Amino acid sequence: MTAGNLRSKLHFQQRGQSDDGYGGTVVGEYSTVFTDAAEIIPRMGTETVIASRLQGVQPFTIRVRSSTQTRELDATWRALDARTTTVYSIVSPPTNLDQKNAYIEMLATTGVQTDA
C-alpha cells in the first residue's frame, strides 16, 4: 500500500449533541470533524428488502492512514466525499489489518442512511 492510492478526499462527520433545556440531550445535524485522504474500494453489492421495498446497498472498504482522529471513528460517524458529495455510512469500526498501525480499514455503505 502506497500513499498514491489515497486518491479520494473524505470529510468525516459526526452528529452534534446539545442540551434540550430539560436535562436531556438532542441529537443535531452532522458536522465535519476532520478531512483526510482515503482509498475507496468497491465491494460486491447486495439487495435487501426494507419495509417491503427492494433496496440496493453498495458496500465499500475505506482505507485511511492511521492517526488519533481516524482511530476514533465508529458506526456513529459518516464520510462525505468532498468531490462527488457521496455519503458513506460507516458500518464497522476501523481495523488495523497490517498490525503496523500505518493504515486502517473500515466497511461503509451507500444506498442506506443509518440513524445511529
C-alpha positions as CSV (number, residue, x, y, z in Angstrom):
1,M,0.0,0.0,0.0
2,T,1.4,3.4,-1.0
3,A,0.1,6.9,-0.3
4,G,-0.5,7.2,-4.1
5,N,-3.6,5.0,-3.7
6,L,-5.2,7.6,-1.3
7,R,-6.9,9.5,-4.2
8,S,-10.2,10.4,-2.5
9,K,-10.8,13.3,-0.1
10,L,-13.3,12.5,2.6
11,H,-14.9,14.7,5.2
12,F,-15.5,12.6,8.3
13,Q,-18.6,13.8,10.1
14,Q,-20.3,13.2,13.4
15,R,-23.7,14.3,14.8
16,G,-23.6,17.1,17.3
17,Q,-25.5,16.9,20.6
18,S,-26.9,19.7,22.6
19,D,-28.8,20.2,25.9
20,D,-32.6,20.3,25.4
21,G,-33.1,22.5,28.5
22,Y,-34.8,19.7,30.5
23,G,-31.7,17.7,31.4
24,G,-31.7,15.6,28.2
25,T,-29.8,15.8,25.0
26,V,-30.9,16.5,21.5
27,V,-29.1,14.9,18.5
28,G,-28.3,17.5,15.9
29,E,-27.1,17.6,12.3
30,Y,-23.8,16.1,11.0
31,S,-20.8,18.4,11.1
32,T,-17.3,17.8,9.7
33,V,-14.8,17.0,12.4
34,F,-11.8,16.4,10.1
35,T,-10.9,15.7,6.4
36,D,-8.4,13.1,5.3
37,A,-7.2,11.3,2.1
38,A,-8.6,7.9,1.6
39,E,-8.8,4.9,-0.8
40,I,-12.3,3.8,-1.6
41,I,-12.6,0.2,-2.7
42,P,-16.0,-1.1,-4.1
43,R,-17.2,-4.5,-2.9
44,M,-19.9,-6.7,-4.2
45,G,-23.3,-5.0,-3.8
46,T,-26.4,-6.5,-2.3
47,E,-30.1,-6.0,-2.5
48,T,-32.1,-6.1,0.7
49,V,-35.8,-5.8,1.4
50,I,-36.6,-2.9,3.8
51,A,-40.2,-2.0,4.5
52,S,-41.4,-4.3,1.7
53,R,-39.2,-2.5,-0.9
54,L,-36.2,-3.8,-2.7
55,Q,-33.3,-1.5,-2.0
56,G,-29.7,-1.7,-3.4
57,V,-26.9,-1.4,-0.9
58,Q,-23.3,-0.9,-2.2
59,P,-20.6,-1.7,0.3
60,F,-17.1,-0.1,0.2
61,T,-13.9,-0.6,2.1
62,I,-12.4,2.8,3.1
63,R,-8.7,2.8,3.8
64,V,-7.0,5.8,5.5
65,R,-3.8,6.5,7.3
66,S,-3.9,5.6,11.0
67,S,-4.0,8.6,13.2
68,T,-5.5,9.6,16.5
69,Q,-8.5,11.0,14.7
70,T,-9.1,8.1,12.4
71,R,-8.8,5.6,15.2
72,E,-11.8,7.3,16.9
73,L,-14.2,6.5,14.0
74,D,-17.1,4.1,14.7
75,A,-20.6,3.4,13.3
76,T,-22.0,6.7,14.5
77,W,-19.8,8.6,12.0
78,R,-20.2,9.0,8.3
79,A,-17.9,10.1,5.5
80,L,-18.8,12.6,2.8
81,D,-16.8,12.6,-0.4
82,A,-15.5,16.1,-1.0
83,R,-15.6,15.8,-4.8
84,T,-18.8,13.8,-5.5
85,T,-20.8,14.5,-2.3
86,T,-21.5,10.8,-1.9
87,V,-22.4,9.9,1.7
88,Y,-20.8,6.7,3.1
89,S,-22.3,5.3,6.2
90,I,-19.6,3.7,8.4
91,V,-20.9,0.3,9.5
92,S,-17.8,-1.2,11.2
93,P,-15.1,0.2,13.4
94,P,-11.6,0.8,11.9
95,T,-9.4,-2.3,11.8
96,N,-5.6,-2.3,11.8
97,L,-5.1,-5.1,9.3
98,D,-1.3,-4.9,8.9
99,Q,-0.7,-4.7,12.7
100,K,1.8,-1.9,12.0
101,N,-0.6,0.9,12.7
102,A,0.1,2.5,9.3
103,Y,-3.3,2.2,7.6
104,I,-6.7,1.2,8.9
105,E,-9.8,0.0,7.0
106,M,-13.5,0.2,7.7
107,L,-16.6,-1.0,6.0
108,A,-19.0,1.6,4.7
109,T,-22.2,1.5,2.6
110,T,-24.1,3.8,0.3
111,G,-27.8,3.5,-0.5
112,V,-29.0,3.3,3.1
113,Q,-28.5,6.1,5.6
114,T,-28.3,4.8,9.1
115,D,-29.5,6.9,12.1
116,A,-27.2,5.6,14.7
